[in-house]
Amino acid sequence: MKAYKPRVIDEVIARRLRNKGAILVEGVRGCGKTTTCEQHASTTVYLDDPNRGKFNLLMAELNPRRLLHGNAPRLLDEWQLAPRLWDAIRFEVDHRDGFGHFLLTGSAVPDPEQIHHTGTGRFAWLRMRPMSLYESGESSGAVSLSALFFSDTEPVFAENKATLEDIAFLICRGGWPEATFLEGNDALFQAYDPFENLVASDISRVDGVSRSESRTKLLLHSLARHQGTQAPDAVICSDTKLSKDTVLSYTDALKGLFVIEDCPAWMPYLRSKTPICSSDTRYFADPSTANMALGLFPGDLLNDPETCESLFKTLCIRDLRIYTEALYGSVYHFQSKDGLACDAVLQLRLGCYGLIEITLGGDQHIEECAQLLKTVADKIDTTKMKAPSFLMVLTGTSPYAYRREDGVYVVPIATLKP
């Protein structure tokens, strides 16, 4: 039997079970939500169980509270198949003492018209993504993101053993839990199943609207080409020759399935009156899905540095989201109208934030990123908001993690942890 690999979100789930009545864990299919939540559950109901699924769904319609009886925390897997459970759980939480009664897992957003209450104060929402490099064992975790936020004297020095070939492989393999137990092509082929299920059935099942496999693949290919950019819908329409309504319908479905996850814009106070771009940056939840849409293998990425860099940014954004949300924060991007930009801004609820530029590596690229970060930091009006906690160049192949004389950290992704 395969050993369970602890996830960063495990600690978050345990923490929230102590102060919320119910927790909703959502995320892309195949990321391991059920397996992870099973580690915290005392009893479980599987709404898509081939043997009892029809009975469970019928019971959810006739007497939803009956499915809630069982030792807590009680896990309801694929709960979105029976949205009436939401209101039943909300009612149950209101009439029970204490916290940590229910865990809900789902791979799609349910129809909001079937939910009559928001769940505010009773539910905690958590997003689970495919595994980060730290969770899958490829990152040494020698550099702590938390320490960079909260310790001015944190010494940083670590060796990076990841090569460009390793990075290309990890991009193509993705963070799918099953793949982390395999090696070589066997690991790479694990990315096929989520992709094929997505285009063949999930894209239509998410909201009951029949959608074309060929159009889905065409759209995914275009989104993969424009990931890491603020390409508007008009560009995607022109690229795919699809109507705006079709593009919006398909992208909404992909967002509902947690396959694509755009990065919102950061809106700081600047010293100048320079306007700030408010468009989101397009990203996939996992780089392997974008890579599958492009039909590439590790060798192809090694021969195409531009595409490799683009997909590497998606990998880094995935890991940064996992690490930052464990610290009660969010990831944004920054770009001003005059072209000044920052790949990632990690902002915690406490108001502290860090600025990050992402590059595969190379001394010249690292130097350019460091100078850009310092320029962005100088533009921030620190009379109206805090100064950044740190400036970081996040790399793939830099041989070491270290702090430069100017205070900018250079950190390989394979040395980072929350």
Summary of the structure (lengths in Angstrom):
residues: 418
radius of gyration: 21.8
end to end distance: 28.4
largest distance: 66.9
contacts: 1392
relative contact order: 0.13
helix: 44%
strand: 18%
